[in-house]
C-alpha cells in the first residue's frame, strides 16, 4: 500500500477504497448506497466489463445502449460518498454522478413510490463542511434535473422537484426517537416540512457540494424513491412492493442517462 500520495493506493496500484484506477470508470456514474440495488442496476446494462468490490464499495463498469457507464454502491452516509466521489473523479474526468437513492418524504402530497428529484440541498451533515462553508447551498446540475424530470414524465412516474435535506444519521439525525435514545428536538421533522423541504436522505449533499467546489469538471444530481412519508405515517411494507417501486427509480435513472448522453453528444461536451 502506498500512503504517501494524496490519494492512497493499494498493493495493486488502485485507489485504496474503490479499488479502481484511472481508465477503469466511465464518464457517467450511477450511484446508490445499497449494493443490492447496484447489482440490480448493473443487470440492466448491455454488458459489464469490470466488477470491483472492496469494503462497502461495489463498482461495475460497462455499456448501456452504447453509453459507457459505471454503477457504484457506496454504503450509507455522506462520509463514504465523499470518499467515492474524490477517488472516482481522479479516475475519470469530466464525470457525471447521478444518485438513485431512497428517502422519506416531508410533504403531505408526496406518496410512497413517488420520486423526489433534488434541485438543491440542505446540508444537515458535517462531512461537506470540510469542503465548503456551512451556509453554502449546493444545487444539482440543471441538465441532470431536466433529464430526470423528462424521464419521469415519459414513464408516467409521479415525481416532485425541490429541496432535499441530507442528514448525518438515520435515527435522531432524522427526527426519530428510538427506544433508549430520546431526541433533543421533537419538532425537528415538522420544522423541516414547514420550511419546504421535500425529503430526508443521507448522501445527496456530498455529490452536489463536492461537484460545486471541485476544480475538476463534475456534474451531480439525482432522484430518490420515497419509501415512507414522515408527516402522514404512510410507509411501504413488503419486499415485493419495495422491489416493484424500485424498478421505477431504476427505469427513470437509466432513461435520464440516455437523455443526458444524447444531449451531451449533440453539444459535444462531457
C-alpha positions as CSV (number, residue, x, y, z in Angstrom):
1,X,0.0,0.0,0.0
2,X,1.2,3.5,-0.9
3,X,0.1,6.0,1.7
4,X,2.5,8.8,0.5
5,X,0.4,10.0,-2.4
6,X,-2.5,12.5,-2.0
7,X,-4.9,9.5,-2.7
8,X,-3.6,6.3,-1.1
9,X,-3.2,3.3,-3.3
10,X,-3.4,-0.4,-2.6
11,X,-0.8,-3.0,-3.4
12,X,-2.3,-3.3,-7.0
13,X,-1.8,0.4,-7.6
14,X,-5.5,1.2,-7.5
15,X,-7.1,3.9,-5.3
16,X,-7.5,2.5,-1.8
17,X,-11.2,2.4,-1.1
18,X,-12.8,1.9,-4.5
19,X,-10.1,-0.5,-5.7
20,X,-10.3,1.3,-9.1
21,X,-7.6,3.1,-11.2
22,X,-7.7,5.7,-13.9
23,X,-9.2,4.3,-17.0
24,X,-11.5,1.9,-15.2
25,X,-14.5,4.1,-14.6
26,X,-16.9,5.6,-17.2
27,X,-17.7,9.3,-17.5
28,X,-21.3,8.6,-16.4
29,X,-21.7,7.1,-12.9
30,X,-25.0,5.9,-11.4
31,X,-24.6,5.7,-7.7
32,X,-26.6,4.4,-4.7
33,X,-26.0,3.4,-1.1
34,X,-27.3,-0.2,-1.4
35,X,-25.0,-2.8,-3.1
36,X,-28.1,-4.9,-3.9
37,X,-29.5,-2.0,-5.9
38,X,-26.2,-1.5,-7.7
39,X,-26.4,-5.2,-8.7
40,X,-29.9,-4.8,-10.0
41,X,-28.9,-1.7,-12.0
42,X,-25.9,-3.5,-13.4
43,X,-28.1,-6.3,-14.6
44,X,-29.8,-3.8,-16.9
45,X,-26.5,-2.9,-18.7
46,X,-25.9,-4.1,-22.2
47,X,-22.7,-5.6,-21.0
48,X,-20.4,-5.4,-17.9
49,X,-16.7,-5.2,-18.4
50,X,-15.5,-4.8,-14.8
51,X,-16.7,-5.6,-11.3
52,X,-14.8,-4.5,-8.2
53,X,-15.7,-4.9,-4.5
54,X,-13.9,-3.5,-1.5
55,X,-15.4,-2.9,1.9
56,X,-18.8,-1.3,1.3
57,X,-17.9,-0.1,-2.2
58,X,-19.1,-2.1,-5.2
59,X,-18.4,-0.9,-8.7
60,X,-19.4,-2.1,-12.2
61,X,-18.2,-0.6,-15.5
62,X,-19.9,-1.4,-18.7
63,X,-22.2,-0.2,-21.5
64,X,-25.8,0.8,-21.6
65,X,-27.3,1.4,-25.0
66,X,-23.8,2.3,-26.4
67,X,-23.2,4.7,-23.4
68,X,-20.2,4.0,-21.2
69,X,-21.4,3.9,-17.6
70,X,-20.3,2.8,-14.2
71,X,-22.6,1.7,-11.4
72,X,-21.4,2.3,-7.9
73,X,-22.6,1.5,-4.4
74,X,-21.0,3.5,-1.6
75,X,-22.7,2.3,1.5
76,X,-24.6,4.6,3.9
77,X,-23.9,8.3,4.5
78,X,-22.1,11.3,3.3
79,X,-18.6,10.3,4.6
80,X,-18.4,7.2,2.3
81,X,-20.0,9.1,-0.6
82,X,-17.3,11.8,-0.4
83,X,-14.6,9.2,-0.4
84,X,-16.1,7.6,-3.5
85,X,-16.5,11.0,-5.3
86,X,-12.9,12.0,-4.7
87,X,-11.5,8.7,-5.8
88,X,-13.8,8.4,-8.8
89,X,-13.1,11.9,-10.0
90,X,-9.4,11.1,-10.0
91,X,-10.2,8.0,-12.1
92,X,-12.2,9.8,-14.8
93,X,-12.9,13.4,-15.8
94,X,-15.2,15.0,-16.9
95,X,-17.6,12.9,-14.8
96,X,-21.3,13.0,-14.2
97,X,-22.8,11.5,-11.0
98,X,-26.5,10.6,-10.8
99,X,-27.6,9.3,-7.4
100,X,-30.5,6.9,-7.4
101,X,-31.4,6.6,-3.7
102,X,-34.3,6.2,-1.3
103,X,-35.8,8.7,1.1
104,X,-38.5,9.7,3.5
105,X,-41.0,12.4,2.3
106,X,-41.8,15.5,4.4
107,X,-44.8,16.9,2.5
108,X,-48.3,15.5,2.7
109,X,-48.9,15.4,-1.0
110,X,-45.9,13.1,-1.7
111,X,-47.0,9.5,-1.9
112,X,-45.0,6.4,-1.2
113,X,-43.5,5.2,-4.5
114,X,-43.1,8.7,-5.9
115,X,-39.7,10.1,-6.8
116,X,-38.1,13.3,-5.4
117,X,-35.7,14.9,-7.8
118,X,-33.3,17.1,-6.0
119,X,-32.9,20.7,-7.1
120,X,-30.9,21.9,-4.1
121,X,-29.9,20.5,-0.8
122,X,-29.8,21.4,2.9
123,X,-26.6,20.1,4.5
124,X,-27.6,18.7,7.9
125,X,-24.5,16.5,8.0
126,X,-20.9,17.6,8.7
127,X,-18.8,15.8,6.1
128,X,-19.3,18.5,3.4
129,X,-18.4,21.2,5.9
130,X,-14.8,20.1,5.3
131,X,-15.2,21.2,1.7
132,X,-17.5,24.3,1.8
133,X,-18.7,26.9,4.3
134,X,-21.7,25.8,6.4
135,X,-24.0,28.4,4.7
136,X,-23.2,27.2,1.2
137,X,-26.3,25.8,-0.6
138,X,-25.4,23.5,-3.5
139,X,-27.6,22.9,-6.5
140,X,-27.9,19.9,-8.8
141,X,-26.7,20.3,-12.3
142,X,-29.7,21.7,-14.3
143,X,-29.1,19.3,-17.2
144,X,-29.4,16.3,-14.7
145,X,-32.6,17.8,-13.2
146,X,-34.0,18.3,-16.7
147,X,-33.1,14.7,-17.8
148,X,-34.6,13.1,-14.7
149,X,-37.8,15.2,-15.0
150,X,-38.2,14.4,-18.7
151,X,-37.6,10.7,-18.0
152,X,-40.1,10.6,-15.1
153,X,-42.6,12.3,-17.3
154,X,-42.0,10.0,-20.2
155,X,-42.5,6.9,-18.0
156,X,-45.5,8.5,-16.2
157,X,-43.8,8.2,-12.8
158,X,-45.1,10.6,-10.2
159,X,-42.3,13.0,-9.2
160,X,-41.6,16.1,-7.3
161,X,-38.7,18.6,-7.7
162,X,-37.2,20.7,-5.0
163,X,-35.2,20.9,-1.7
164,X,-33.7,17.8,-0.1
165,X,-32.2,17.6,3.4
166,X,-29.2,15.3,3.8
167,X,-28.6,14.1,7.4
168,X,-25.7,12.5,9.1
169,X,-27.8,9.9,11.0
170,X,-30.8,7.8,10.3
171,X,-32.3,7.9,13.8
172,X,-32.1,11.2,15.9
173,X,-30.5,12.8,12.8
174,X,-33.8,12.4,11.0
175,X,-36.0,13.2,14.0
176,X,-36.7,9.6,15.1
177,X,-36.9,8.8,18.8
178,X,-35.5,5.2,19.0
179,X,-36.1,3.3,22.2
180,X,-33.5,4.3,24.7
181,X,-32.4,7.3,22.7
182,X,-34.5,10.4,23.3
183,X,-34.5,13.2,20.7
184,X,-33.4,16.7,21.8
185,X,-35.7,18.4,19.3
186,X,-39.1,16.7,18.9
187,X,-40.2,19.4,16.4
188,X,-37.3,18.8,14.0
189,X,-39.2,17.0,11.3
190,X,-42.2,19.3,11.4
191,X,-39.9,22.4,11.2
192,X,-38.2,20.9,8.1
193,X,-41.6,20.3,6.5
194,X,-42.8,23.8,7.1
195,X,-39.6,25.2,5.7
196,X,-40.4,23.5,2.3
197,X,-38.0,20.5,2.5
198,X,-39.4,17.7,0.4
199,X,-37.4,14.7,1.7
200,X,-34.8,13.3,4.0
201,X,-31.9,11.2,2.9
202,X,-28.2,10.7,3.7
203,X,-26.0,11.2,0.7
204,X,-27.1,13.8,-1.8
205,X,-25.3,16.8,-0.3
206,X,-22.0,15.1,-0.8
207,X,-22.5,14.8,-4.5
208,X,-23.8,18.3,-5.0
209,X,-21.2,20.0,-2.7
210,X,-18.1,18.3,-4.0
211,X,-19.2,18.8,-7.6
212,X,-19.6,22.5,-6.9
213,X,-16.2,23.0,-5.2
214,X,-14.1,20.7,-7.3
215,X,-11.6,22.2,-9.8
216,X,-12.5,19.1,-12.0
217,X,-15.5,19.3,-14.4
218,X,-18.1,17.4,-12.3
219,X,-21.8,17.4,-12.6
220,X,-24.1,15.8,-10.0
221,X,-27.7,15.3,-9.2
222,X,-30.2,12.6,-8.5
223,X,-33.6,11.2,-7.6
224,X,-34.7,9.3,-4.5
225,X,-37.6,6.9,-4.2
226,X,-40.0,7.6,-1.4
227,X,-40.3,4.7,1.0
228,X,-42.3,6.4,3.7
229,X,-43.9,9.7,4.5
230,X,-42.8,11.1,7.8
231,X,-45.7,13.5,8.1
232,X,-48.6,11.2,7.2
233,X,-47.1,8.0,8.5
234,X,-47.6,6.2,5.2
235,X,-45.0,3.6,4.6
236,X,-44.0,0.8,2.2
237,X,-44.1,-2.7,3.6
238,X,-43.0,-5.9,2.0
239,X,-40.0,-6.8,-0.1
240,X,-42.1,-7.4,-3.3
241,X,-43.7,-3.9,-3.1
242,X,-40.3,-2.3,-2.5
243,X,-38.7,-4.1,-5.4
244,X,-41.7,-3.1,-7.7
245,X,-41.4,0.6,-6.9
246,X,-37.6,0.4,-7.0
247,X,-37.9,-0.5,-10.7
248,X,-39.5,2.9,-11.3
249,X,-36.4,4.6,-9.9
250,X,-34.0,2.5,-12.0
251,X,-36.1,2.9,-15.1
252,X,-36.1,6.7,-14.7
253,X,-32.4,6.8,-13.9
254,X,-31.4,4.8,-17.0
255,X,-33.7,6.8,-19.3
256,X,-32.3,10.0,-17.8
257,X,-28.8,8.7,-18.5
258,X,-29.7,8.1,-22.2
259,X,-31.3,11.6,-22.5
260,X,-28.3,13.3,-20.9
261,X,-25.8,11.4,-23.0
262,X,-27.7,12.2,-26.2
263,X,-27.8,15.9,-25.3
264,X,-24.1,15.8,-24.4
265,X,-23.2,14.3,-27.7
266,X,-25.2,16.9,-29.6
267,X,-23.5,19.7,-27.7
268,X,-20.1,17.9,-27.8
269,X,-19.4,18.1,-24.1
270,X,-18.9,15.7,-21.3
